Amino acid sequence: MRSLLELVDSALPGGVPPGRVKLLQQAGLLDACRSGVATPSGFVDACSLAIRALVATDAELEAAGGGVAGCKALANPAGVRAGLSGGADVTARAQTALGAACRASLDQKPTTAAEDTAALRALSEGSGSSASSGGLGATGTALTTACFSADMPMSRQRLALEYRLAKKQVLSRCASSCDANAAMAV
């Protein structure tokens, strides 16, 4: 599983500017870029703001103070609200990159939300079947039965499927929110 930083890097045309990761580390922003917290309404502010410093062009970074100071300014909520650190273009690029990172994370999952929903439905329909079929009965799919060991209790299978599905729903909604935030920024 790739980190948020790696996903954002792959979402940017040309990737993260050379030396930017080191500047973010020196500015104390790197952890927020690596481990951002996705919510249905977008990423938490610390992450979204730190990603602004990651996606800013060299000219935008210089205009914000250059180097570590520029990274800190681009990630400063008061400066962003006042329009003093980077513009709407930086925010739009950051939100676009975060949305793309969510979609890339979804693409890396071994199953889709639709497959998980079908597996959950099959598990519910097959709740009276034997444990030897993984609790899935005749309606289970090869994909679903491969996801769980035959001796895993159905309650744990259901919980695992519900968790996977919820995580995918959050990532999907977060991607949509990031796309909407990007559109509103410009």
C-alpha positions as CSV (number, residue, x, y, z in Angstrom):
1,M,0.0,0.0,0.0
2,R,1.5,3.3,-1.0
3,S,1.5,6.3,1.3
4,L,-0.5,9.5,0.6
5,L,2.7,11.2,-0.3
6,E,3.5,8.6,-3.0
7,L,-0.1,8.7,-4.3
8,V,0.0,12.5,-4.6
9,D,3.4,12.4,-6.2
10,S,2.1,10.0,-8.9
11,A,-1.0,12.3,-9.4
12,L,1.2,15.4,-10.2
13,P,2.4,16.0,-13.7
14,G,6.1,15.6,-13.4
15,G,5.8,14.5,-9.7
16,V,6.7,16.5,-6.6
17,P,9.3,19.2,-7.4
18,P,12.9,18.1,-6.6
19,G,13.9,18.9,-3.0
20,R,10.4,19.7,-1.9
21,V,10.1,16.6,0.4
22,K,13.2,17.7,2.2
23,L,11.8,21.2,2.7
24,L,8.6,19.8,4.0
25,Q,10.5,17.7,6.4
26,Q,12.4,20.7,7.6
27,A,9.2,22.7,7.9
28,G,7.6,19.9,10.0
29,L,4.9,19.2,7.4
30,L,6.0,15.9,6.0
31,D,4.0,13.7,8.4
32,A,0.8,15.4,7.4
33,C,1.6,14.7,3.8
34,R,2.4,11.0,4.4
35,S,-0.5,10.1,6.6
36,G,-3.4,12.4,5.8
37,V,-6.7,11.5,7.2
38,A,-9.5,11.2,4.6
39,T,-13.1,11.9,5.7
40,P,-16.2,11.9,3.5
41,S,-16.0,15.7,3.3
42,G,-12.3,15.8,2.3
43,F,-9.0,15.5,4.1
44,V,-8.3,17.1,7.5
45,D,-7.0,20.6,7.3
46,A,-3.5,19.8,8.4
47,C,-3.1,17.4,5.4
48,S,-4.8,19.7,2.9
49,L,-2.7,22.6,3.9
50,A,0.6,20.7,3.9
51,I,-0.2,19.3,0.4
52,R,-0.5,22.9,-0.8
53,A,3.2,23.3,0.0
54,L,3.9,20.0,-1.8
55,V,2.1,20.9,-5.1
56,A,3.1,24.6,-5.3
57,T,5.4,25.5,-8.2
58,D,8.9,26.8,-7.4
59,A,7.6,30.3,-8.3
60,E,4.7,30.0,-5.9
61,L,7.0,28.7,-3.2
62,E,9.4,31.7,-3.7
63,A,6.5,34.2,-3.7
64,A,5.4,32.7,-0.3
65,G,8.8,33.3,1.2
66,G,10.9,30.5,-0.3
67,G,12.4,27.4,1.2
68,V,11.2,26.3,4.6
69,A,9.5,29.6,5.3
70,G,7.6,29.4,2.0
71,C,6.4,25.9,2.8
72,K,5.2,27.0,6.3
73,A,3.4,30.0,4.7
74,L,1.7,27.9,2.1
75,A,0.4,25.6,4.9
76,N,-0.7,28.4,7.2
77,P,-4.5,28.5,7.5
78,A,-4.6,32.2,8.3
79,G,-2.4,33.1,5.4
80,V,-4.4,30.9,3.0
81,R,-7.7,32.5,4.1
82,A,-6.2,36.0,3.7
83,G,-4.9,35.1,0.3
84,L,-1.3,35.8,1.3
85,S,0.2,32.4,0.7
86,G,-0.4,31.0,-2.7
87,G,-3.5,31.5,-4.6
88,A,-6.6,29.5,-5.6
89,D,-4.5,27.7,-8.2
90,V,-2.4,26.1,-5.4
91,T,-5.5,25.1,-3.5
92,A,-7.1,23.7,-6.7
93,R,-4.0,21.6,-7.5
94,A,-3.8,20.3,-4.0
95,Q,-7.4,19.3,-3.9
96,T,-7.1,17.7,-7.4
97,A,-4.1,15.7,-6.3
98,L,-5.8,14.6,-3.1
99,G,-8.9,13.4,-5.1
100,A,-6.6,11.6,-7.5
101,A,-4.8,10.0,-4.6
102,C,-8.2,8.7,-3.2
103,R,-9.1,7.2,-6.6
104,A,-5.6,5.6,-6.9
105,S,-6.0,4.1,-3.4
106,L,-9.4,2.7,-4.4
107,D,-7.8,1.2,-7.6
108,Q,-5.2,-0.6,-5.5
109,K,-7.8,-2.5,-3.5
110,P,-8.2,-6.1,-4.5
111,T,-12.0,-5.8,-4.6
112,T,-14.4,-3.0,-5.6
113,A,-17.2,-1.6,-3.5
114,A,-19.7,-3.4,-5.7
115,E,-17.9,-6.8,-5.2
116,D,-17.8,-6.2,-1.4
117,T,-21.5,-5.3,-1.4
118,A,-22.3,-8.5,-3.4
119,A,-20.1,-10.6,-1.0
120,L,-21.9,-9.1,2.0
121,R,-25.2,-9.9,0.5
122,A,-24.1,-13.4,-0.3
123,L,-22.8,-13.8,3.3
124,S,-26.2,-12.7,4.6
125,E,-28.1,-14.9,2.3
126,G,-25.9,-17.9,3.1
127,S,-26.0,-17.4,6.9
128,G,-27.5,-20.8,7.4
129,S,-25.0,-22.7,5.2
130,S,-22.1,-24.8,6.5
131,A,-18.8,-23.4,7.7
132,S,-17.0,-25.5,5.1
133,S,-18.1,-23.1,2.4
134,G,-16.9,-20.1,4.4
135,G,-20.5,-19.4,5.3
136,L,-21.3,-18.2,1.8
137,G,-23.4,-21.1,0.5
138,A,-24.2,-21.4,-3.1
139,T,-24.4,-17.7,-3.6
140,G,-20.8,-17.0,-2.6
141,T,-18.2,-16.1,-5.3
142,A,-14.7,-17.4,-5.8
143,L,-13.4,-13.9,-5.0
144,T,-15.3,-13.8,-1.8
145,T,-14.3,-17.3,-0.6
146,A,-10.7,-16.6,-1.4
147,C,-10.8,-13.5,0.9
148,F,-11.5,-15.5,4.0
149,S,-10.3,-18.8,5.5
150,A,-13.0,-21.5,5.7
151,D,-12.7,-21.5,9.5
152,M,-13.3,-17.8,9.9
153,P,-16.6,-17.2,11.8
154,M,-19.3,-15.5,9.7
155,S,-19.5,-12.7,12.1
156,R,-15.9,-11.8,11.5
157,Q,-16.3,-12.2,7.7
158,R,-19.3,-9.8,7.9
159,L,-17.3,-7.3,10.0
160,A,-14.3,-7.4,7.6
161,L,-16.6,-6.9,4.6
162,E,-18.4,-4.0,6.3
163,Y,-15.1,-2.4,7.2
164,R,-13.7,-2.7,3.7
165,L,-16.9,-1.3,2.2
166,A,-17.0,1.6,4.6
167,K,-13.4,2.5,3.9
168,K,-14.1,2.5,0.2
169,Q,-17.2,4.6,0.7
170,V,-15.1,7.2,2.6
171,L,-12.4,7.3,-0.1
172,S,-15.0,7.6,-2.8
173,R,-16.8,10.5,-1.0
174,C,-13.5,12.1,-0.1
175,A,-12.4,12.0,-3.8
176,S,-15.7,13.7,-4.8
177,S,-15.4,16.3,-2.1
178,C,-11.8,17.1,-3.1
179,D,-13.0,17.5,-6.8
180,A,-15.7,19.8,-5.6
181,N,-13.3,21.8,-3.5
182,A,-10.9,22.1,-6.4
183,A,-13.7,23.4,-8.7
184,M,-14.7,26.0,-6.0
185,A,-11.2,27.2,-5.5
186,V,-10.8,28.5,-9.0
